[in-house]
Amino acid sequence: MLSKEQISEQFRALQLHICQELERIDTQAKFTEDSWQREEGGGGHTRTLAAGKILEKAGVAFSAVHGPVTEAMKKQLGHEGERFFATGVSIVLHPVHPRHPIMHMNVRYFELEDHSYWFGGGIDLTPHYVDLTKAKLFHNSLKTVSEKYSTDFYPKFKEWADRYFYLPHRGESRGVGGIFFDQLDEKSGLSKAQIFNYCLDLGKLFPIVYGQQIEDVKLSKPTQAEHDWQALRRGRYVEFNLLHDRGTKFGIYSGGRTESILMSMPPRANWVYNQEPIDGSEEQKTLSFLRAFHEFC
């Protein structure tokens, strides 16, 4: 039987693999590591990269924590239990250039003292300017990996992501979706080892699909309008993570390390009161797409 220690060990190896691949993609910056301990039990290693050629800020965090299940956690999780163990890897990339996208991923494992367990995770893409060709390429890659395990996974998890990565207070999608799943266990028809391998395959896919997103993108020096738009879209990213993201809330409610939980925040963001793009502009076309995306997904 696959143990929580084995899962944790392989998630740590996945973190290091992803960092190595992202350094290769960036070609300039290197990750630094900050190791930490949690007073209630466990700890982690947060790896960050800054001021790269491609990536302005990247975070790849690993954690393996345990301790008592608080009342706030029970409310957040919707499960009873006295003690928990949780481990996973979480990644966010914020690029330098507005024509390169933000990308996020996490894979996680949760276990209670009675050995009940589940996996969760997903990958989603948040371009500052929507490129439908790149979006389709991204989704095709997710579909290919998911179908190795179940033909039901991609359509089910895509729909889940479309609903999840949505800002109801704005009436717009955070990006072009991806896949998202939670509380996945043997009721899915797969063994624990198979679900874990699915998580590992998604993690290994992450740097590959990011490389595809920046490949063959013709870049020129960004205009001020592009920089301003990038900062506004980053602001939407912040709003989602602080208001709606389950992982952020769980980290806070479980007494997690604030610096690691909030590593997903962009290095810079902006908010402009009642801002609307110019009609016919690329910014207006992207915003219209994101506002309609939730309706036809």
C-alpha positions as CSV (number, residue, x, y, z in Angstrom):
1,M,0.0,0.0,0.0
2,L,1.3,3.4,-1.0
3,S,2.1,5.3,2.2
4,K,1.9,9.0,2.9
5,E,5.7,9.1,3.4
6,Q,6.2,7.7,-0.1
7,I,3.8,10.3,-1.6
8,S,5.5,13.1,0.3
9,E,9.0,12.0,-0.9
10,Q,7.9,11.8,-4.5
11,F,6.2,15.2,-4.4
12,R,9.4,16.6,-3.1
13,A,11.3,15.0,-6.1
14,L,8.6,16.5,-8.4
15,Q,9.2,20.0,-7.0
16,L,12.9,19.7,-7.7
17,H,12.3,18.3,-11.3
18,I,9.9,21.2,-12.1
19,C,12.4,23.8,-10.8
20,Q,15.2,22.3,-12.9
21,E,13.0,22.4,-16.1
22,L,11.8,26.0,-15.4
23,E,15.4,27.1,-15.0
24,R,16.1,25.6,-18.4
25,I,13.2,27.5,-19.9
26,D,14.1,30.8,-18.3
27,T,17.9,30.4,-19.2
28,Q,18.9,33.2,-16.8
29,A,17.6,33.0,-13.2
30,K,18.0,30.2,-10.6
31,F,15.7,29.1,-7.8
32,T,16.6,29.7,-4.2
33,E,15.2,27.6,-1.4
34,D,13.6,28.6,1.9
35,S,13.0,25.6,4.3
36,W,10.6,26.1,7.1
37,Q,9.0,24.2,10.0
38,R,5.4,24.3,11.2
39,E,4.9,24.6,14.9
40,E,1.9,22.1,14.9
41,G,3.8,19.6,12.9
42,G,5.7,19.2,9.6
43,G,7.1,21.9,7.3
44,G,8.2,22.4,3.8
45,H,10.6,23.9,1.2
46,T,9.6,27.0,-0.8
47,R,11.6,27.6,-3.9
48,T,11.4,31.0,-5.6
49,L,12.9,32.6,-8.7
50,A,12.9,36.3,-9.5
51,A,14.0,38.7,-12.2
52,G,14.5,36.1,-14.8
53,K,14.6,36.5,-18.6
54,I,11.1,34.9,-19.0
55,L,9.8,34.8,-15.5
56,E,9.5,37.9,-13.3
57,K,8.4,35.8,-10.4
58,A,8.0,32.0,-10.0
59,G,7.2,30.0,-6.9
60,V,7.3,26.2,-6.6
61,A,6.3,25.2,-3.0
62,F,6.4,21.8,-1.4
63,S,4.9,21.0,2.0
64,A,4.2,18.0,4.2
65,V,2.3,19.0,7.3
66,H,0.3,17.3,10.0
67,G,-1.6,18.0,13.2
68,P,-5.0,18.4,14.8
69,V,-8.0,19.1,12.6
70,T,-9.4,22.5,13.8
71,E,-13.0,23.5,13.7
72,A,-12.2,26.0,10.9
73,M,-10.6,23.2,8.9
74,K,-13.7,20.9,9.4
75,K,-15.9,23.7,8.1
76,Q,-13.6,24.3,5.1
77,L,-13.1,20.7,4.2
78,G,-16.6,19.4,5.0
79,H,-15.1,16.4,6.8
80,E,-14.8,15.2,10.3
81,G,-11.6,13.9,11.9
82,E,-9.2,14.6,14.7
83,R,-5.8,14.6,13.0
84,F,-4.6,15.1,9.4
85,F,-1.7,14.8,7.1
86,A,-1.3,16.9,4.0
87,T,1.4,17.1,1.3
88,G,1.6,18.6,-2.1
89,V,3.3,20.9,-4.6
90,S,2.0,24.3,-5.7
91,I,3.3,26.4,-8.5
92,V,2.6,29.9,-9.9
93,L,4.5,31.6,-12.8
94,H,4.3,35.3,-13.4
95,P,6.1,36.2,-16.6
96,V,8.0,39.3,-17.5
97,H,6.3,40.0,-20.9
98,P,2.6,40.7,-21.1
99,R,2.4,38.3,-24.1
100,H,3.4,35.4,-22.0
101,P,0.8,33.9,-19.7
102,I,0.4,33.3,-16.0
103,M,0.2,29.6,-15.2
104,H,-0.7,27.8,-12.0
105,M,-0.7,24.2,-10.9
106,N,-1.0,22.2,-7.7
107,V,-1.2,18.6,-6.7
108,R,-2.0,17.6,-3.2
109,Y,-2.7,14.6,-0.9
110,F,-4.8,14.7,2.3
111,E,-5.2,11.9,4.8
112,L,-7.1,11.6,8.1
113,E,-6.1,9.4,11.1
114,D,-8.6,6.7,10.0
115,H,-6.6,6.4,6.7
116,S,-9.3,7.9,4.6
117,Y,-7.7,10.0,1.9
118,W,-8.1,12.0,-1.2
119,F,-6.1,13.7,-3.9
120,G,-6.7,17.1,-5.5
121,G,-5.1,19.4,-8.0
122,G,-5.1,20.8,-11.5
123,I,-3.5,23.2,-14.0
124,D,-5.0,26.4,-15.3
125,L,-3.8,29.0,-17.8
126,T,-4.3,32.8,-17.4
127,P,-3.1,34.7,-20.4
128,H,-3.1,38.5,-20.3
129,Y,-4.1,38.4,-24.0
130,V,-6.1,35.4,-25.1
131,D,-4.6,33.4,-27.9
132,L,-7.1,30.8,-28.9
133,T,-4.5,28.6,-30.7
134,K,-2.4,28.4,-27.6
135,A,-5.4,27.8,-25.4
136,K,-6.4,24.8,-27.6
137,L,-2.9,23.5,-27.5
138,F,-2.9,23.7,-23.7
139,H,-6.2,21.9,-23.4
140,N,-5.2,19.2,-25.9
141,S,-2.1,18.4,-23.7
142,L,-4.3,18.1,-20.6
143,K,-6.8,15.9,-22.4
144,T,-4.0,13.6,-23.6
145,V,-2.6,13.0,-20.2
146,S,-6.0,12.7,-18.5
147,E,-7.2,10.1,-21.0
148,K,-4.3,7.8,-20.0
149,Y,-6.3,7.2,-16.8
150,S,-9.9,7.8,-17.6
151,T,-11.9,9.1,-20.6
152,D,-14.2,10.8,-18.0
153,F,-11.4,12.8,-16.4
154,Y,-10.8,15.6,-18.9
155,P,-14.5,16.6,-19.6
156,K,-15.4,16.3,-16.0
157,F,-12.3,18.2,-14.6
158,K,-12.4,20.8,-17.4
159,E,-16.0,21.7,-16.5
160,W,-15.0,21.8,-12.8
161,A,-12.1,24.2,-13.7
162,D,-14.5,26.4,-15.8
163,R,-16.8,26.8,-12.8
164,Y,-14.0,27.1,-10.2
165,F,-11.7,29.6,-11.9
166,Y,-14.4,32.2,-12.1
167,L,-14.8,35.6,-10.5
168,P,-18.5,35.9,-9.8
169,H,-18.1,39.5,-8.4
170,R,-16.6,40.5,-11.8
171,G,-18.7,38.2,-14.0
172,E,-15.6,37.0,-15.8
173,S,-13.3,33.9,-16.0
174,R,-9.8,34.2,-14.5
175,G,-8.4,32.8,-17.7
176,V,-9.0,30.1,-20.3
177,G,-9.5,27.3,-17.8
178,G,-7.7,24.0,-17.5
179,I,-8.6,21.1,-15.2
180,F,-9.4,21.0,-11.6
181,F,-10.3,18.1,-9.3
182,D,-10.7,17.6,-5.5
183,Q,-11.4,14.7,-3.1
184,L,-10.5,12.1,-5.7
185,D,-10.2,8.6,-4.3
186,E,-10.8,5.0,-5.1
187,K,-14.5,5.7,-5.8
188,S,-13.2,7.1,-9.1
189,G,-12.5,3.5,-10.2
190,L,-8.8,4.0,-10.0
191,S,-6.4,2.7,-7.3
192,K,-4.6,5.0,-4.9
193,A,-1.3,4.4,-6.9
194,Q,-3.0,5.2,-10.2
195,I,-4.4,8.5,-8.9
196,F,-1.1,9.4,-7.5
197,N,0.6,8.6,-10.9
198,Y,-1.9,10.9,-12.5
199,C,-0.9,13.7,-10.2
200,L,2.8,13.1,-10.9
201,D,2.1,13.1,-14.7
202,L,0.4,16.4,-14.4
203,G,3.3,17.8,-12.5
204,K,5.8,16.6,-15.1
205,L,3.5,18.1,-17.8
206,F,3.6,21.5,-16.3
207,P,6.9,22.8,-17.6
208,I,6.3,21.2,-20.9
209,V,3.0,23.0,-21.5
210,Y,4.5,26.3,-20.3
211,G,7.3,25.9,-22.8
212,Q,4.6,25.4,-25.5
213,Q,2.9,28.6,-24.5
214,I,6.0,30.8,-24.9
215,E,7.4,29.0,-28.0
216,D,7.2,30.9,-31.3
217,V,5.5,33.9,-29.6
218,K,6.9,37.0,-31.5
219,L,7.8,39.6,-28.9
220,S,8.5,43.2,-29.2
221,K,9.2,45.7,-26.4
222,P,6.0,46.0,-24.5
223,T,4.1,49.3,-24.8
224,Q,2.9,51.1,-21.7
225,A,-0.7,50.0,-22.6
226,E,0.5,46.4,-22.5
227,H,2.2,46.8,-19.2
228,D,-0.9,48.5,-17.7
229,W,-3.1,45.7,-18.9
230,Q,-0.8,43.1,-17.5
231,A,-1.0,44.8,-14.1
232,L,-4.8,44.9,-14.2
233,R,-5.1,41.2,-15.1
234,R,-2.7,40.4,-12.3
235,G,-5.1,42.3,-10.0
236,R,-7.9,40.0,-11.1
237,Y,-5.5,37.1,-10.2
238,V,-5.0,38.5,-6.7
239,E,-8.8,38.9,-6.2
240,F,-9.5,35.3,-7.1
241,N,-6.8,33.9,-4.8
242,L,-7.8,36.0,-1.8
243,L,-11.5,35.7,-2.2
244,H,-12.2,32.3,-3.7
245,D,-9.2,29.9,-3.9
246,R,-9.7,26.9,-1.7
247,G,-6.0,26.1,-1.3
248,T,-5.3,29.6,0.0
249,K,-8.1,29.4,2.5
250,F,-7.1,25.9,3.6
251,G,-3.5,27.1,4.1
252,I,-4.6,30.0,6.2
253,Y,-7.2,28.0,8.2
254,S,-4.7,25.2,8.9
255,G,-2.2,27.6,10.3
256,G,0.1,27.3,7.4
257,R,3.1,29.5,6.6
258,T,1.8,32.9,5.3
259,E,4.8,33.6,3.1
260,S,4.5,30.3,1.3
261,I,0.7,30.5,1.0
262,L,0.9,33.9,-0.6
263,M,3.8,33.2,-2.9
264,S,1.2,33.0,-5.7
265,M,0.7,36.8,-5.6
266,P,2.2,38.7,-8.5
267,P,5.2,40.9,-7.9
268,R,3.2,43.9,-9.0
269,A,-0.5,44.5,-9.7
270,N,-2.9,47.4,-10.2
271,W,-6.5,48.4,-9.9
272,V,-8.1,51.3,-11.8
273,Y,-11.5,52.5,-10.8
274,N,-14.3,51.6,-13.3
275,Q,-11.7,50.8,-16.0
276,E,-13.0,49.7,-19.4
277,P,-10.7,49.0,-22.4
278,I,-11.1,51.0,-25.6
279,D,-13.6,49.5,-28.0
280,G,-12.0,47.3,-30.6
281,S,-8.7,47.1,-28.8
282,E,-6.9,43.8,-28.0
283,E,-7.6,44.4,-24.3
284,Q,-11.3,44.8,-25.0
285,K,-11.4,41.6,-27.1
286,T,-9.7,39.6,-24.3
287,L,-12.1,41.0,-21.7
288,S,-15.2,40.3,-23.8
289,F,-13.9,36.7,-24.2
290,L,-13.4,36.3,-20.5
291,R,-16.8,37.7,-19.7
292,A,-18.5,35.3,-22.2
293,F,-16.3,32.3,-21.5
294,H,-18.3,31.1,-18.5
295,E,-21.6,31.2,-20.5
296,F,-20.5,28.7,-23.3
297,C,-18.0,26.5,-21.4
